Amino acid sequence: MEIQKGFDLVIGSRFLEGNFYKPPFLRRLGIKFFAFLVSVITGQRITDPTSGFRAFSKRAIDAFCRYYPYDYPEVEAISYAKSSNLRISEVAVKMNKREEGRSSITPMKSIYYALKVTLSLLLKS
């Protein structure tokens, strides 16, 4: 991922510039939901809020040293970055489908994740 000058948080997006990454239906639905929610809250279009592929400026690292969400942090960190006046950008990245193993996020954890992150975003905005 190329670090973009002038930005504090650069997110590697699987959904920009013709990338055809297609997660399973329920995961895709969750990503779209959180993309919509975080975009409304921050006032900035974010296409891949659950991507953990990120680069941080020194300014962002300083901000996140004071606070960083500890439980499923990807979406909440974007909201915190925006409220800390950090400049956010996304760049296209190519990610391959998982070839081995399985996700640690079970169906029950998915429900917990969706409720926890949604409530956190709404309460902090």
C-alpha positions as CSV (number, residue, x, y, z in Angstrom):
1,M,0.0,0.0,0.0
2,E,1.4,3.4,-0.9
3,I,1.3,5.9,2.0
4,Q,-0.4,9.0,0.8
5,K,1.2,12.3,1.8
6,G,-1.0,14.6,3.7
7,F,-3.1,11.9,5.4
8,D,-2.9,10.5,8.9
9,L,-4.9,7.3,8.5
10,V,-4.8,5.4,5.1
11,I,-7.1,2.4,4.8
12,G,-6.5,-0.3,2.3
13,S,-9.9,-0.8,0.6
14,R,-10.9,-4.0,-1.1
15,F,-13.7,-2.2,-2.9
16,L,-12.0,0.6,-4.8
17,E,-10.8,0.9,-8.4
18,G,-12.2,-2.2,-10.0
19,N,-11.3,-4.6,-7.2
20,F,-13.6,-7.6,-7.4
21,Y,-13.1,-9.0,-3.9
22,K,-16.4,-10.6,-2.9
23,P,-16.8,-11.7,0.7
24,P,-19.6,-14.0,1.7
25,F,-23.1,-12.5,1.6
26,L,-23.5,-11.8,5.3
27,R,-20.1,-10.4,5.7
28,R,-20.6,-8.2,2.6
29,L,-23.9,-7.0,4.1
30,G,-22.2,-6.1,7.4
31,I,-19.4,-4.3,5.6
32,K,-21.9,-2.2,3.6
33,F,-23.9,-1.4,6.7
34,F,-20.8,-0.2,8.6
35,A,-19.5,1.7,5.5
36,F,-22.9,3.5,5.4
37,L,-22.9,4.2,9.2
38,V,-19.3,5.4,9.5
39,S,-19.7,7.5,6.3
40,V,-22.7,9.3,7.8
41,I,-21.1,9.8,11.1
42,T,-17.8,11.1,9.8
43,G,-19.2,12.9,6.8
44,Q,-16.6,11.2,4.6
45,R,-17.2,8.2,2.2
46,I,-15.5,5.1,3.6
47,T,-15.8,2.0,1.4
48,D,-14.1,-0.6,3.6
49,P,-14.3,0.2,7.3
50,T,-13.6,-3.3,8.4
51,S,-10.2,-3.5,6.6
52,G,-7.4,-3.9,9.1
53,F,-4.9,-3.0,6.4
54,R,-3.9,0.5,7.5
55,A,-1.0,2.9,7.6
56,F,-0.7,5.6,10.3
57,S,1.2,8.9,10.4
58,K,3.1,10.0,13.5
59,R,0.1,12.3,14.3
60,A,-2.3,9.4,14.2
61,I,0.0,7.2,16.3
62,D,0.1,10.0,18.9
63,A,-3.7,10.2,18.9
64,F,-4.1,6.4,19.1
65,C,-1.7,6.2,22.0
66,R,-4.3,8.1,24.0
67,Y,-7.1,5.9,23.0
68,Y,-7.6,2.9,20.7
69,P,-10.7,0.7,20.6
70,Y,-9.7,-2.7,21.9
71,D,-12.6,-5.0,20.9
72,Y,-13.1,-5.1,17.1
73,P,-11.4,-1.7,16.6
74,E,-11.5,-1.2,12.8
75,V,-14.8,0.8,12.5
76,E,-14.6,2.6,15.8
77,A,-11.0,3.7,15.1
78,I,-12.2,5.6,11.9
79,S,-14.8,7.5,14.0
80,Y,-12.2,8.3,16.6
81,A,-9.7,9.4,14.0
82,K,-12.3,11.8,12.4
83,S,-13.2,13.2,15.8
84,S,-9.5,13.8,16.5
85,N,-9.3,15.8,13.3
86,L,-7.1,13.2,11.6
87,R,-7.1,13.2,7.8
88,I,-8.4,9.9,6.4
89,S,-8.0,8.4,3.0
90,E,-8.5,5.0,1.3
91,V,-6.3,3.4,-1.3
92,A,-7.2,0.3,-3.4
93,V,-5.5,-2.9,-2.3
94,K,-5.9,-6.4,-3.6
95,M,-6.7,-9.1,-1.0
96,N,-7.1,-12.7,-1.8
97,K,-9.7,-15.0,-0.4
98,R,-8.7,-17.1,2.6
99,E,-7.0,-20.3,1.4
100,E,-6.7,-22.1,4.8
101,G,-8.2,-21.9,8.2
102,R,-11.3,-20.2,9.2
103,S,-12.4,-16.9,10.6
104,S,-12.3,-16.4,14.3
105,I,-15.6,-14.5,14.0
106,T,-18.4,-17.0,14.6
107,P,-22.1,-16.3,13.9
108,M,-22.6,-15.4,17.6
109,K,-19.6,-13.1,17.6
110,S,-20.9,-11.5,14.4
111,I,-24.1,-10.5,16.2
112,Y,-22.2,-9.3,19.2
113,Y,-19.8,-7.3,16.9
114,A,-22.7,-5.7,15.0
115,L,-24.5,-4.6,18.1
116,K,-21.4,-3.5,20.0
117,V,-19.9,-1.5,17.2
118,T,-23.2,0.1,16.2
119,L,-24.0,1.2,19.8
120,S,-20.5,2.5,20.3
121,L,-20.6,4.5,17.1
122,L,-24.0,6.0,17.9
123,L,-23.1,6.8,21.5
124,K,-19.8,8.4,20.6
125,S,-21.0,10.5,17.7
